[in-house]
Amino acid sequence: MRRALAEYQIIGARTTLPFARWLMEHPRYIAADFSTDFIAEEWETRPKEVAREQQNGEITMDGGLDTAQIAAIVGGLLMYEQVEEDKLRRRPAANGSAETSRWREAARKGILRGL
């Protein structure tokens, strides 16, 4: 489980992965020395773990990202914006130009004439 959690990464969304990693490494959890109050008793050590994971460039419980992750997100957003602009440029004009369908124009004229 620890190996799987170490290999698992999700970028751009807050997850519970840091909590699961903390839990799998906790000595009391490993020793099966816990009760229903385990999280309430031990969760106060969390800030040290969050700081360590942030230094390693992982997404933390507070949603912090390292610079490479931010650059990847910004690049993806810019690429998406470019694709959307290209789609708009390729869309036929609906202002009565020669690109308008003859069937659509005939239907419009029929409606205007009351047919």
Secondary structure in CASP SS format (residue, H / E / C, confidence):
PFRMAT SS
TARGET T0000
AUTHOR 0000-0000-0000
METHOD secondary structure of the structure
MODEL  1
M C 1.00
R H 1.00
R H 1.00
A H 1.00
L H 1.00
A H 1.00
E H 1.00
Y C 1.00
Q C 1.00
I C 1.00
I C 1.00
G C 1.00
A C 1.00
R C 1.00
T C 1.00
T C 1.00
L H 1.00
P H 1.00
F H 1.00
A H 1.00
R H 1.00
W H 1.00
L H 1.00
M H 1.00
E H 1.00
H C 1.00
P H 1.00
R H 1.00
Y H 1.00
I H 1.00
A C 1.00
A C 1.00
D C 1.00
F C 1.00
S C 1.00
T C 1.00
D C 1.00
F H 1.00
I H 1.00
A H 1.00
E H 1.00
E H 1.00
W H 1.00
E H 1.00
T H 1.00
R H 1.00
P H 1.00
K H 1.00
E H 1.00
V H 1.00
A H 1.00
R H 1.00
E H 1.00
Q H 1.00
Q H 1.00
N C 1.00
G C 1.00
E C 1.00
I C 1.00
T C 1.00
M C 1.00
D C 1.00
G C 1.00
G C 1.00
L C 1.00
D C 1.00
T H 1.00
A H 1.00
Q H 1.00
I H 1.00
A H 1.00
A H 1.00
I H 1.00
V H 1.00
G H 1.00
G H 1.00
L H 1.00
L H 1.00
M H 1.00
Y H 1.00
E H 1.00
Q H 1.00
V H 1.00
E H 1.00
E H 1.00
D H 1.00
K H 1.00
L H 1.00
R H 1.00
R H 1.00
R C 1.00
P C 1.00
A C 1.00
A C 1.00
N C 1.00
G C 1.00
S C 1.00
A C 1.00
E C 1.00
T C 1.00
S C 1.00
R H 1.00
W H 1.00
R H 1.00
E H 1.00
A H 1.00
A H 1.00
R H 1.00
K H 1.00
G H 1.00
I H 1.00
L H 1.00
R H 1.00
G C 1.00
L C 1.00
END
